Amino acid sequence: MTEPRVPARVRHVASEDQARELAAALQRPGRDRPVVVISTPAGHDAPFVDPQRVLDDVAGLAEVVVIPTGDVSWAFSSGMPPDTQVYGGASRVYGTDLEWVHHPRRSPLHFAYSDDEDARVRERLVSDVMRFAVRAGIVGSARSAPDEAATDGKVLGVLGTRALISTDDGGQATVAEELVFPDVALARVLAPGMRVTGVLDPVRRLLDIRAMLPDVDALRRLVNATYRVGQVVLGRVEAVEHDAVRIALAPGVVVRVRRGEITGNDLDLLSDLFTRGEVVAARRIPAPLDGLALRLDDVDESEDEPVPAIALLDGGPPWLELLPPLTEPGPPPLRSGLPSAEPVEAPSSDDSPPTPADLFGSRPADPGPDRTRPERAEHPRPGGDSGAVPTPPGGQRAPTPGDVAAWHAGGHDTLPSPASPSSAASAETPPEPSGKATRDLSLSLDAAKAQVSALTKELLDDKVKRRQVELEVDRLLGRVGELTERLERSERRAEQQATALRKARQEAARLRRRLGDAGVEVPEDRYFVADEDQLRFEVLSEWARAIPAAEKAGRPLAEYTVGPRFLASLTDVEGVSRDRVVWTLVMVLTGLAPGMNGLQVHRLRTGAGGDDPARHRDDGAVCWRVSLQVNTPSARRLHYWKLPGGTYELSRVVLHDDVEP
């Protein structure tokens, strides 16, 4: 079955009809790929997020669509479920499972306020695409062939949600955070120098290491063996209930801690004491049948230091770390008005998002012209021209860019609904007494002070975390630079050795010709009379040299036959050395060739199109094509058949333009 083709270009929605068609398509079950929708900011022709770079980063995993803010985005919003719209410079990824229809925050909204935020938002969009693609089975071992050869390598470093891997065959690959443990930062799983193994996607150079990850039962056994009763250990808050807190000692290994083992104060609200995702210290206590039990009420008064958290993989870092205590901030400086803070995207949650009325309230009525104040201009339309905000039938109006900014400044990750209720009836509300207005103003001032204090503490938290991340990034960048320099030195030495070997072979050939011209008989480098026997000897000898002794048991030569035209083509097609052909045969017969980017292994198709079927025979064999040379005129190729039972049949050595089996 041919995979669905993903558009190779960014799609631009230009009309209201196209916008409504897009909304309907996103909600249609059975969609093949996630869709990234990026909107332009009001008054701009292009988004702050580069859509082409997003398309390049997702490498064909998703479709990327750009929609302008204005009448087109309102038409799109009118066809979408509540709180799932995109406009005003926001971006969102729509997964294939349609969970976002009922739980919008599972498809988080990302805002960009300037071109400087392109990289930040683009990284989050790519992460969302990868998460949805893994869930849909588009990437990962679920789509790998059963006989796919494993690829081994070493971790060079971890940067954000990606780890750089140096594979043992001399290439490079990446490990995506979304293909490891859910909700665990990749830097808490992998560390520089670790050995990893997995299935390599040769197109996207993604290494899927999920086969080497321990399951929940293995992690539970590890926790039981590592943490002794009485020790203070680290856990992550997974859920906060009314009378209990669920704490994970490892991914999936969750312990329910009751209120009585947390606090003795009945007035304490557990939701005030704990936040989902925070790391806490707890003491392991006895539990029946070698189970796991914790208590937290004596940890703060104890001088016991928490033992290091377990590593999820051998040689990896502790999967949890307790952040150092933060110093309380001093009183914020006095300033007029409310504080302005950098926008921070709200964390994802399964709770229903607030409605626009919860945040904005009813629209205040127009009190009529006030001759003591200058007239205020109407908001410009999101489409660009100034004028009154369009009011749809029924007294509803579309949200303005100001609404979008106010909404997000409140810390919410959903957009206000394009249809906010009208409040024209409030025009008849009588003015409040001045005493009540004074009390309300005082309460508003207290609320503003509290908000200033909360934002100051949050900003300090962010600064501490950002500094820790910066130090870790600096360390990793230094390590990557060191490893890169070593790799470059190794590559230069390899090039020098290859040059010396080539010169030696050329000199040997010249000497052989001179001896032949002088009438001296030169013995041929043959050990068998029959050509096929000689070839099999050379393949076996190369396998013995190329495959390390410790790996020979896992990399045997597959059974193969020599096709009727192979030996003749090996002699007739000049321009490629016999040694290169023999080495390539060893890589094919040991299953290493598909993971080597330079060999460009792919099925031989009946035509030049990507949708043309692969060549196959009546016995079920499929023809494959592997590169013997690249970036060379008339580059040579090797054709071979792979039979259903795993046997290979060597077909021909051909020139690049020869596409016959």
KEKE-969137 format. One record per residue (C-alpha): residue in one letter; x, y, z. Coordinates in pm, whole numbers, plus 50000, padded with zeros to 5 digits. Example, Ala and Ser with C-alpha at 12.3 -4.5 7.8 and 13.67 -1.06 7.14 Angstrom:
2
["A"; [51230; 49550; 50780]]
["S"; [51367; 49894; 50714]]
This chain:
661
["M"; [50000; 50000; 50000]]
["T"; [50141; 50338; 49900]]
["E"; [50176; 50597; 50177]]
["P"; [49958; 50909; 50143]]
["R"; [50149; 51187; 49979]]
["V"; [50211; 51490; 50200]]
["P"; [50207; 51829; 50024]]
["A"; [50561; 51951; 49963]]
["R"; [50458; 52317; 49968]]
["V"; [50297; 52545; 50220]]
["R"; [49928; 52584; 50149]]
["H"; [49779; 52935; 50166]]
["V"; [49408; 52982; 50238]]
["A"; [49295; 53283; 50036]]
["S"; [48913; 53288; 50050]]
["E"; [48632; 53234; 50296]]
["D"; [48514; 52926; 50106]]
["Q"; [48861; 52772; 50133]]
["A"; [48864; 52853; 50504]]
["R"; [48532; 52673; 50559]]
["E"; [48659; 52376; 50357]]
["L"; [48971; 52365; 50577]]
["A"; [48760; 52366; 50895]]
["A"; [48549; 52077; 50763]]
["A"; [48857; 51879; 50655]]
["L"; [49022; 51913; 50997]]
["Q"; [48718; 51758; 51167]]
["R"; [48683; 51472; 50920]]
["P"; [48769; 51131; 51074]]
["G"; [49040; 50926; 50910]]
["R"; [49270; 51216; 50826]]
["D"; [49617; 51082; 50737]]
["R"; [49847; 51349; 50876]]
["P"; [49851; 51626; 51139]]
["V"; [49790; 51975; 51003]]
["V"; [49976; 52286; 51121]]
["V"; [49771; 52605; 51084]]
["I"; [49965; 52933; 51117]]
["S"; [49779; 53263; 51115]]
["T"; [49909; 53606; 51019]]
["P"; [49901; 53887; 51276]]
["A"; [49642; 54155; 51219]]
["G"; [49771; 54412; 50972]]
["H"; [50050; 54185; 50841]]
["D"; [50069; 53994; 50515]]
["A"; [50294; 53717; 50649]]
["P"; [50311; 53532; 50984]]
["F"; [50590; 53584; 51234]]
["V"; [50654; 53208; 51220]]
["D"; [50829; 53095; 50902]]
["P"; [50590; 52833; 50756]]
["Q"; [50844; 52696; 50508]]
["R"; [51092; 52623; 50786]]
["V"; [50818; 52450; 50982]]
["L"; [50744; 52238; 50674]]
["D"; [51115; 52158; 50637]]
["D"; [51145; 52067; 51005]]
["V"; [50854; 51823; 51007]]
["A"; [51003; 51645; 50702]]
["G"; [50678; 51541; 50540]]
["L"; [50502; 51438; 50861]]
["A"; [50238; 51711; 50843]]
["E"; [50072; 51962; 50615]]
["V"; [50138; 52332; 50683]]
["V"; [49864; 52587; 50613]]
["V"; [49876; 52967; 50643]]
["I"; [49555; 53161; 50703]]
["P"; [49524; 53542; 50710]]
["T"; [49358; 53717; 51001]]
["G"; [49041; 53891; 50894]]
["D"; [48728; 53779; 50716]]
["V"; [48899; 53457; 50607]]
["S"; [48998; 53360; 50964]]
["W"; [48649; 53448; 51091]]
["A"; [48499; 53215; 50831]]
["F"; [48740; 52944; 50947]]
["S"; [48656; 53008; 51312]]
["S"; [48281; 52990; 51250]]
["G"; [48325; 52634; 51120]]
["M"; [48543; 52514; 51408]]
["P"; [48441; 52383; 51753]]
["P"; [48462; 52630; 52044]]
["D"; [48813; 52728; 52156]]
["T"; [48985; 52550; 51865]]
["Q"; [49020; 52850; 51632]]
["V"; [49342; 53009; 51507]]
["Y"; [49383; 53377; 51421]]
["G"; [49567; 53693; 51522]]
["G"; [49919; 53549; 51484]]
["A"; [49854; 53226; 51675]]
["S"; [49945; 52877; 51554]]
["R"; [49817; 52530; 51637]]
["V"; [49867; 52167; 51531]]
["Y"; [49553; 51960; 51470]]
["G"; [49609; 51588; 51534]]
["T"; [49444; 51304; 51348]]
["D"; [49266; 51154; 51652]]
["L"; [49026; 51454; 51688]]
["E"; [49073; 51464; 52067]]
["W"; [49122; 51838; 52033]]
["V"; [48757; 51874; 51930]]
["H"; [48643; 51801; 52287]]
["H"; [48967; 51887; 52471]]
["P"; [49116; 52193; 52296]]
["R"; [49413; 52219; 52530]]
["R"; [49545; 51885; 52409]]
["S"; [49620; 52077; 52092]]
["P"; [49791; 52377; 52256]]
["L"; [49786; 52721; 52102]]
["H"; [50116; 52902; 52046]]
["F"; [50153; 53279; 52009]]
["A"; [50422; 53476; 51829]]
["Y"; [50440; 53852; 51889]]
["S"; [50739; 53934; 51668]]
["D"; [50986; 53779; 51425]]
["D"; [51219; 53716; 51720]]
["E"; [50983; 53445; 51847]]
["D"; [50995; 53242; 51528]]
["A"; [51241; 52983; 51662]]
["R"; [51056; 52935; 51993]]
["V"; [50714; 52883; 51837]]
["R"; [50853; 52674; 51551]]
["E"; [51020; 52437; 51798]]
["R"; [50692; 52389; 51983]]
["L"; [50496; 52330; 51664]]
["V"; [50747; 52068; 51550]]
["S"; [50728; 51901; 51891]]
["D"; [50347; 51890; 51868]]
["V"; [50368; 51743; 51516]]
["M"; [50606; 51474; 51637]]
["R"; [50382; 51393; 51934]]
["F"; [50074; 51357; 51712]]
["A"; [50272; 51161; 51451]]
["V"; [50391; 50913; 51714]]
["R"; [50036; 50872; 51842]]
["A"; [49911; 50811; 51488]]
["G"; [50188; 50559; 51416]]
["I"; [50339; 50769; 51137]]
["V"; [50689; 50756; 51288]]
["G"; [50851; 50499; 51511]]
["S"; [50911; 50127; 51512]]
["A"; [50545; 50055; 51454]]
["R"; [50603; 50137; 51087]]
["S"; [50940; 49966; 51058]]
["A"; [50987; 49641; 50872]]
["P"; [51000; 49334; 51098]]
["D"; [51351; 49247; 50976]]
["E"; [51481; 49604; 51012]]
["A"; [51843; 49595; 51131]]
["A"; [51926; 49773; 51456]]
["T"; [52151; 50078; 51450]]
["D"; [52394; 50139; 51735]]
["G"; [52552; 50466; 51833]]
["K"; [52672; 50701; 52104]]
["V"; [52506; 51013; 52244]]
["L"; [52705; 51327; 52161]]
["G"; [52476; 51568; 52343]]
["V"; [52120; 51666; 52425]]
["L"; [51987; 52003; 52313]]
["G"; [51627; 52075; 52403]]
["T"; [51399; 51801; 52274]]
["R"; [51660; 51637; 52049]]
["A"; [51970; 51425; 52115]]
["L"; [52254; 51405; 51863]]
["I"; [52376; 51049; 51802]]
["S"; [52698; 50937; 51633]]
["T"; [52614; 50602; 51475]]
["D"; [52869; 50324; 51460]]
["D"; [52865; 50328; 51079]]
["G"; [53005; 50684; 51080]]
["G"; [52677; 50868; 51029]]
["Q"; [52467; 51087; 51253]]
["A"; [52109; 51064; 51373]]
["T"; [51879; 51226; 51626]]
["V"; [51658; 51092; 51902]]
["A"; [51331; 51281; 51947]]
["E"; [51193; 51340; 52295]]
["E"; [50849; 51236; 52173]]
["L"; [50986; 50889; 52088]]
["V"; [51111; 50821; 52440]]
["F"; [50919; 50857; 52771]]
["P"; [50606; 51076; 52764]]
["D"; [50631; 51385; 52984]]
["V"; [51000; 51327; 53065]]
["A"; [51260; 51574; 52939]]
["L"; [51512; 51407; 52709]]
["A"; [51801; 51546; 52915]]
["R"; [51666; 51339; 53207]]
["V"; [51691; 51018; 53001]]
["L"; [52006; 51045; 52789]]
["A"; [52352; 51176; 52869]]
["P"; [52663; 51234; 52655]]
["G"; [52866; 50919; 52607]]
["M"; [52575; 50676; 52651]]
["R"; [52537; 50385; 52411]]
["V"; [52199; 50357; 52240]]
["T"; [52046; 50119; 51989]]
["G"; [51730; 50141; 51785]]
["V"; [51565; 50141; 51447]]
["L"; [51684; 50417; 51214]]
["D"; [51454; 50603; 50979]]
["P"; [51703; 50664; 50694]]
["V"; [51497; 50949; 50545]]
["R"; [51447; 51161; 50855]]
["R"; [51759; 51025; 51035]]
["L"; [51547; 50960; 51344]]
["L"; [51661; 50681; 51574]]
["D"; [51373; 50506; 51751]]
["I"; [51515; 50367; 52078]]
["R"; [51185; 50261; 52233]]
["A"; [51282; 49893; 52215]]
["M"; [51557; 49954; 52473]]
["L"; [51330; 50142; 52717]]
["P"; [51222; 49948; 53028]]
["D"; [50850; 49885; 53074]]
["V"; [50653; 49975; 53387]]
["D"; [50715; 49636; 53553]]
["A"; [51090; 49667; 53501]]
["L"; [51088; 50021; 53641]]
["R"; [50886; 49906; 53943]]
["R"; [51142; 49633; 54013]]
["L"; [51422; 49889; 53977]]
["V"; [51253; 50126; 54221]]
["N"; [51199; 49846; 54473]]
["A"; [51562; 49741; 54446]]
["T"; [51708; 50093; 54463]]
["Y"; [51501; 50274; 54729]]
["R"; [51511; 50123; 55077]]
["V"; [51243; 50166; 55341]]
["G"; [51316; 50475; 55548]]
["Q"; [51504; 50662; 55275]]
["V"; [51394; 51002; 55146]]
["V"; [51337; 50974; 54772]]
["L"; [51231; 51203; 54490]]
["G"; [50899; 51178; 54309]]
["R"; [50696; 51379; 54061]]
["V"; [50342; 51493; 54132]]
["E"; [50115; 51332; 53872]]
["A"; [49772; 51431; 54006]]
["V"; [49625; 51623; 54299]]
["E"; [49297; 51490; 54438]]
["H"; [49078; 51614; 54719]]
["D"; [49214; 51369; 54975]]
["A"; [49531; 51232; 54815]]
["V"; [49824; 51307; 54587]]
["R"; [49958; 51068; 54324]]
["I"; [50338; 51068; 54306]]
["A"; [50548; 50891; 54040]]
["L"; [50877; 50736; 54149]]
["A"; [50937; 50644; 53784]]
["P"; [50731; 50689; 53468]]
["G"; [50418; 50480; 53523]]
["V"; [50519; 50377; 53879]]
["V"; [50269; 50587; 54075]]
["V"; [50203; 50582; 54451]]
["R"; [49884; 50726; 54600]]
["V"; [49964; 50922; 54919]]
["R"; [49665; 50997; 55142]]
["R"; [49599; 51328; 55315]]
["G"; [49685; 51188; 55660]]
["E"; [50037; 51106; 55538]]
["I"; [50084; 51457; 55399]]
["T"; [49948; 51707; 55652]]
["G"; [49777; 51702; 55988]]
["N"; [49591; 52028; 55926]]
["D"; [49237; 51961; 55804]]
["L"; [49218; 52318; 55670]]
["D"; [49501; 52261; 55420]]
["L"; [49395; 52227; 55060]]
["L"; [49615; 51980; 54876]]
["S"; [49570; 52183; 54559]]
["D"; [49742; 52472; 54740]]
["L"; [50031; 52251; 54853]]
["F"; [50108; 52069; 54529]]
["T"; [50123; 52141; 54158]]
["R"; [50111; 51876; 53890]]
["G"; [50461; 51816; 53754]]
["E"; [50661; 51947; 54050]]
["V"; [50935; 51735; 54210]]
["V"; [50886; 51658; 54581]]
["A"; [51077; 51466; 54847]]
["A"; [50899; 51179; 55025]]
["R"; [50998; 50903; 55263]]
["R"; [50946; 50540; 55169]]
["I"; [50755; 50351; 55438]]
["P"; [50675; 49979; 55474]]
["A"; [50399; 49842; 55255]]
["P"; [50244; 49495; 55238]]
["L"; [50360; 49243; 54978]]
["D"; [50672; 49444; 54886]]
["G"; [50456; 49726; 54757]]
["L"; [50538; 50096; 54750]]
["A"; [50415; 50347; 55006]]
["L"; [50521; 50704; 55087]]
["R"; [50464; 50977; 55341]]
["L"; [50556; 51344; 55324]]
["D"; [50460; 51488; 55664]]
["D"; [50800; 51435; 55830]]
["V"; [51031; 51514; 55539]]
["D"; [51050; 51892; 55587]]
["E"; [51153; 51851; 55952]]
["S"; [51410; 51583; 55872]]
["E"; [51775; 51645; 55791]]
["D"; [51790; 51341; 55564]]
["E"; [51907; 51423; 55213]]
["P"; [51710; 51260; 54930]]
["V"; [51889; 50975; 54760]]
["P"; [51958; 51032; 54388]]
["A"; [51669; 50941; 54164]]
["I"; [51699; 50630; 53949]]
["A"; [51831; 50647; 53593]]
["L"; [51579; 50527; 53336]]
["L"; [51858; 50380; 53118]]
["D"; [52200; 50239; 53203]]
["G"; [52450; 50523; 53213]]
["G"; [52178; 50787; 53203]]
["P"; [52122; 51081; 53438]]
["P"; [51882; 51076; 53735]]
["W"; [51535; 51117; 53592]]
["L"; [51443; 51373; 53862]]
["E"; [51627; 51652; 54041]]
["L"; [51508; 51867; 54327]]
["L"; [51543; 52235; 54239]]
["P"; [51724; 52452; 54497]]
["P"; [51496; 52665; 54717]]
["L"; [51420; 53007; 54581]]
["T"; [51477; 53323; 54784]]
["E"; [51162; 53518; 54842]]
["P"; [51149; 53833; 54628]]
["G"; [51133; 54170; 54792]]
["P"; [50841; 54406; 54747]]
["P"; [50804; 54516; 54386]]
["P"; [50884; 54878; 54300]]
["L"; [50590; 55112; 54287]]
["R"; [50470; 55192; 53941]]
["S"; [50160; 55324; 53780]]
["G"; [49910; 55085; 53629]]
["L"; [49931; 54707; 53616]]
["P"; [50267; 54536; 53556]]
["S"; [50355; 54423; 53210]]
["A"; [50515; 54081; 53185]]
["E"; [50652; 53876; 52902]]
["P"; [50380; 53649; 52771]]
["V"; [50408; 53296; 52903]]
["E"; [50204; 53017; 52747]]
["A"; [49974; 52847; 52993]]
["P"; [50047; 52481; 53070]]
["S"; [49839; 52219; 52896]]
["S"; [49549; 52086; 53099]]
["D"; [49247; 51867; 53045]]
["D"; [49021; 52116; 53224]]
["S"; [48767; 52296; 53012]]
["P"; [48907; 52635; 52906]]
["P"; [48736; 52949; 53041]]
["T"; [48483; 53123; 52826]]
["P"; [48541; 53476; 52700]]
["A"; [48274; 53602; 52937]]
["D"; [48468; 53459; 53234]]
["L"; [48765; 53675; 53143]]
["F"; [48622; 53985; 52982]]
["G"; [48273; 53998; 53135]]
["S"; [47995; 54172; 52951]]
["R"; [48091; 54447; 52713]]
["P"; [48032; 54782; 52887]]
["A"; [47752; 54987; 52743]]
["D"; [47821; 55306; 52560]]
["P"; [47741; 55583; 52813]]
["G"; [47695; 55830; 52535]]
["P"; [47920; 56112; 52426]]
["D"; [48132; 56261; 52702]]
["R"; [48222; 56616; 52618]]
["T"; [48498; 56622; 52882]]
["R"; [48702; 56352; 52698]]
["P"; [48819; 56329; 52338]]
["E"; [48637; 56087; 52111]]
["R"; [48797; 55737; 52092]]
["A"; [48858; 55586; 51750]]
["E"; [48706; 55254; 51662]]
["H"; [48933; 54946; 51659]]
["P"; [49067; 54870; 51312]]
["R"; [48932; 54557; 51149]]
["P"; [49160; 54254; 51171]]
["G"; [49175; 54253; 50792]]
["G"; [49372; 54578; 50795]]
["D"; [49136; 54869; 50700]]
["S"; [49014; 55089; 50980]]
["G"; [48649; 55111; 51060]]
["A"; [48393; 54962; 51290]]
["V"; [48435; 54606; 51406]]
["P"; [48203; 54383; 51199]]
["T"; [47902; 54277; 51401]]
["P"; [47737; 53957; 51279]]
["P"; [47361; 53907; 51295]]
["G"; [47224; 53860; 51644]]
["G"; [47422; 54139; 51805]]
["Q"; [47750; 53945; 51822]]
["R"; [48087; 54080; 51723]]
["A"; [48415; 53926; 51609]]
["P"; [48703; 53957; 51861]]
["T"; [48959; 54221; 51784]]
["P"; [49339; 54198; 51802]]
["G"; [49307; 54381; 52133]]
["D"; [49087; 54100; 52263]]
["V"; [49350; 53849; 52155]]
["A"; [49628; 54036; 52336]]
["A"; [49418; 54088; 52650]]
["W"; [49313; 53724; 52649]]
["H"; [49669; 53595; 52624]]
["A"; [49802; 53850; 52873]]
["G"; [49565; 53683; 53119]]
["G"; [49770; 53363; 53085]]
["H"; [49531; 53160; 52871]]
["D"; [49629; 52939; 52581]]
["T"; [49298; 52949; 52395]]
["L"; [49163; 53230; 52182]]
["P"; [48846; 53421; 52268]]
["S"; [48549; 53295; 52073]]
["P"; [48485; 53490; 51755]]
["A"; [48126; 53535; 51871]]
["S"; [48119; 53716; 52208]]
["P"; [47771; 53788; 52351]]
["S"; [47648; 54138; 52312]]
["S"; [47566; 54335; 52621]]
["A"; [47365; 54618; 52481]]
["A"; [47114; 54572; 52761]]
["S"; [47372; 54691; 53012]]
["A"; [47332; 55040; 52872]]
["E"; [47033; 55087; 53101]]
["T"; [47230; 55000; 53417]]
["P"; [47225; 55298; 53656]]
["P"; [47557; 55436; 53779]]
["E"; [47692; 55285; 54102]]
["P"; [47708; 55490; 54421]]
["S"; [48041; 55655; 54479]]
["G"; [48101; 55467; 54807]]
["K"; [48067; 55130; 54636]]
["A"; [48289; 55250; 54353]]
["T"; [48556; 55349; 54609]]
["R"; [48538; 55007; 54775]]
["D"; [48560; 54835; 54437]]
["L"; [48861; 55050; 54345]]
["S"; [49031; 54954; 54671]]
["L"; [48966; 54586; 54607]]
["S"; [49099; 54625; 54252]]
["L"; [49414; 54789; 54390]]
["D"; [49468; 54501; 54635]]
["A"; [49417; 54253; 54352]]
["A"; [49667; 54441; 54137]]
["K"; [49926; 54434; 54419]]
["A"; [49874; 54062; 54462]]
["Q"; [49915; 54012; 54091]]
["V"; [50239; 54214; 54096]]
["S"; [50377; 53995; 54377]]
["A"; [50274; 53674; 54202]]
["L"; [50424; 53783; 53870]]
["T"; [50747; 53890; 54042]]
["K"; [50785; 53548; 54205]]
["E"; [50699; 53375; 53877]]
["L"; [50957; 53588; 53695]]
["L"; [51221; 53495; 53953]]
["D"; [51136; 53126; 53913]]
["D"; [51171; 53161; 53538]]
["K"; [51507; 53337; 53573]]
["V"; [51646; 53060; 53795]]
["K"; [51525; 52788; 53560]]
["R"; [51649; 52979; 53257]]
["R"; [51994; 53020; 53414]]
["Q"; [52011; 52648; 53488]]
["V"; [51916; 52570; 53129]]
["E"; [52174; 52819; 52998]]
["L"; [52451; 52658; 53204]]
["E"; [52352; 52311; 53082]]
["V"; [52337; 52429; 52720]]
["D"; [52681; 52593; 52754]]
["R"; [52825; 52269; 52892]]
["L"; [52670; 52062; 52614]]
["L"; [52778; 52304; 52344]]
["G"; [53133; 52288; 52473]]
["R"; [53120; 51909; 52470]]
["V"; [52970; 51905; 52120]]
["G"; [53243; 52140; 52001]]
["E"; [53511; 51913; 52147]]
["L"; [53358; 51603; 51990]]
["T"; [53314; 51782; 51658]]
["E"; [53680; 51877; 51654]]
["R"; [53781; 51517; 51731]]
["L"; [53550; 51392; 51457]]
["E"; [53702; 51635; 51206]]
["R"; [54053; 51516; 51299]]
["S"; [53945; 51154; 51255]]
["E"; [53790; 51234; 50918]]
["R"; [54109; 51407; 50803]]
["R"; [54316; 51106; 50910]]
["A"; [54076; 50872; 50729]]
["E"; [54102; 51084; 50413]]
["Q"; [54481; 51079; 50434]]
["Q"; [54482; 50702; 50477]]
["A"; [54240; 50658; 50187]]
["T"; [54460; 50876; 49967]]
["A"; [54769; 50677; 50061]]
["L"; [54590; 50348; 49990]]
["R"; [54470; 50474; 49652]]
["K"; [54821; 50585; 49557]]
["A"; [54961; 50248; 49664]]
["R"; [54709; 50064; 49448]]
["Q"; [54786; 50288; 49152]]
["E"; [55157; 50223; 49195]]
["A"; [55095; 49848; 49220]]
["A"; [54895; 49858; 48896]]
["R"; [55176; 50045; 48719]]
["L"; [55431; 49792; 48841]]
["R"; [55211; 49505; 48726]]
["R"; [55183; 49658; 48377]]
["R"; [55560; 49713; 48358]]
["L"; [55627; 49355; 48461]]
["G"; [55381; 49231; 48202]]
["D"; [55545; 49441; 47932]]
["A"; [55880; 49292; 48032]]
["G"; [55743; 48941; 47978]]
["V"; [55735; 48849; 48347]]
["E"; [55434; 48632; 48433]]
["V"; [55228; 48802; 48705]]
["P"; [55020; 48562; 48912]]
["E"; [54656; 48663; 48937]]
["D"; [54507; 48727; 49279]]
["R"; [54278; 48426; 49251]]
["Y"; [54227; 48124; 49466]]
["F"; [53954; 47947; 49267]]
["V"; [53911; 47864; 48902]]
["A"; [53534; 47919; 48894]]
["D"; [53430; 48288; 48898]]
["E"; [53143; 48229; 49140]]
["D"; [53368; 48043; 49385]]
["Q"; [53619; 48330; 49369]]
["L"; [53342; 48585; 49434]]
["R"; [53208; 48391; 49733]]
["F"; [53561; 48370; 49874]]
["E"; [53608; 48748; 49838]]
["V"; [53270; 48819; 50002]]
["L"; [53350; 48589; 50294]]
["S"; [53696; 48744; 50336]]
["E"; [53554; 49098; 50333]]
["W"; [53290; 48998; 50589]]
["A"; [53564; 48860; 50814]]
["R"; [53754; 49191; 50791]]
["A"; [53461; 49434; 50807]]
["I"; [53252; 49286; 51090]]
["P"; [53409; 49297; 51439]]
["A"; [53457; 48962; 51611]]
["A"; [53207; 49044; 51887]]
["E"; [52938; 49125; 51629]]
["K"; [52985; 48837; 51388]]
["A"; [52725; 48619; 51560]]
["G"; [52465; 48893; 51517]]
["R"; [52574; 48992; 51164]]
["P"; [52601; 48669; 50965]]
["L"; [52600; 48668; 50586]]
["A"; [52253; 48596; 50455]]
["E"; [52205; 48317; 50206]]
["Y"; [52246; 48436; 49848]]
["T"; [52259; 48309; 49494]]
["V"; [52443; 48461; 49198]]
["G"; [52211; 48553; 48911]]
["P"; [52292; 48446; 48555]]
["R"; [52403; 48797; 48448]]
["F"; [52581; 48916; 48760]]
["L"; [52935; 48788; 48698]]
["A"; [52936; 48921; 48341]]
["S"; [52816; 49263; 48454]]
["L"; [53080; 49270; 48726]]
["T"; [53343; 49240; 48453]]
["D"; [53178; 49447; 48180]]
["V"; [53084; 49758; 48383]]
["E"; [53405; 49953; 48434]]
["G"; [53468; 50258; 48649]]
["V"; [53403; 50097; 48988]]
["S"; [53650; 49880; 49178]]
["R"; [53576; 49519; 49252]]
["D"; [53663; 49585; 49618]]
["R"; [53383; 49843; 49636]]
["V"; [53134; 49597; 49490]]
["V"; [53239; 49323; 49733]]
["W"; [53219; 49556; 50034]]
["T"; [52872; 49673; 49929]]
["L"; [52760; 49310; 49894]]
["V"; [52872; 49246; 50252]]
["M"; [52674; 49548; 50375]]
["V"; [52364; 49424; 50189]]
["L"; [52394; 49062; 50303]]
["T"; [52444; 49159; 50670]]
["G"; [52148; 49400; 50669]]
["L"; [52363; 49707; 50737]]
["A"; [52311; 49874; 50398]]
["P"; [51962; 50028; 50462]]
["G"; [52099; 50227; 50756]]
["M"; [52387; 50377; 50557]]
["N"; [52287; 50705; 50403]]
["G"; [52553; 50691; 50130]]
["L"; [52429; 50361; 49988]]
["Q"; [52081; 50502; 49918]]
["V"; [51905; 50165; 49931]]
["H"; [51557; 50173; 49776]]
["R"; [51324; 49955; 49579]]
["L"; [51362; 49952; 49202]]
["R"; [51035; 50083; 49057]]
["T"; [50875; 50024; 48719]]
["G"; [50896; 50393; 48634]]
["A"; [51050; 50723; 48743]]
["G"; [50751; 50833; 48954]]
["G"; [50744; 50792; 49330]]
["D"; [50404; 50625; 49308]]
["D"; [50511; 50369; 49046]]
["P"; [50498; 50014; 49186]]
["A"; [50813; 49829; 49282]]
["R"; [50946; 49563; 49046]]
["H"; [50865; 49214; 49162]]
["R"; [50857; 48860; 49021]]
["D"; [50596; 48590; 49029]]
["D"; [50784; 48414; 49310]]
["G"; [50732; 48720; 49532]]
["A"; [51088; 48855; 49505]]
["V"; [51130; 49234; 49508]]
["C"; [51413; 49410; 49324]]
["W"; [51628; 49657; 49522]]
["R"; [51885; 49913; 49405]]
["V"; [52190; 50030; 49600]]
["S"; [52446; 50297; 49511]]
["L"; [52804; 50192; 49446]]
["Q"; [52899; 50554; 49369]]
["V"; [52750; 50899; 49433]]
["N"; [52818; 51239; 49276]]
["T"; [52993; 51064; 48983]]
["P"; [52899; 51076; 48612]]
["S"; [52715; 50756; 48518]]
["A"; [52735; 50647; 48883]]
["R"; [52730; 50270; 48920]]
["R"; [52447; 50085; 49090]]
["L"; [52393; 49733; 49219]]
["H"; [52062; 49550; 49161]]
["Y"; [51956; 49253; 49370]]
["W"; [51641; 49055; 49442]]
["K"; [51517; 48986; 49792]]
["L"; [51300; 48673; 49817]]
["P"; [51019; 48627; 50072]]
["G"; [51222; 48379; 50275]]
["G"; [51508; 48627; 50324]]
["T"; [51736; 48487; 50053]]
["Y"; [51915; 48731; 49821]]
["E"; [51980; 48692; 49449]]
["L"; [52254; 48912; 49298]]
["S"; [52121; 49054; 48972]]
["R"; [52354; 49301; 48797]]
["V"; [52605; 49585; 48828]]
["V"; [52469; 49869; 48610]]
["L"; [52512; 50234; 48520]]
["H"; [52291; 50499; 48678]]
["D"; [52047; 50524; 48386]]
["D"; [52000; 50148; 48353]]
["V"; [51678; 50077; 48546]]
["E"; [51621; 49722; 48429]]
["P"; [51656; 49451; 48695]]
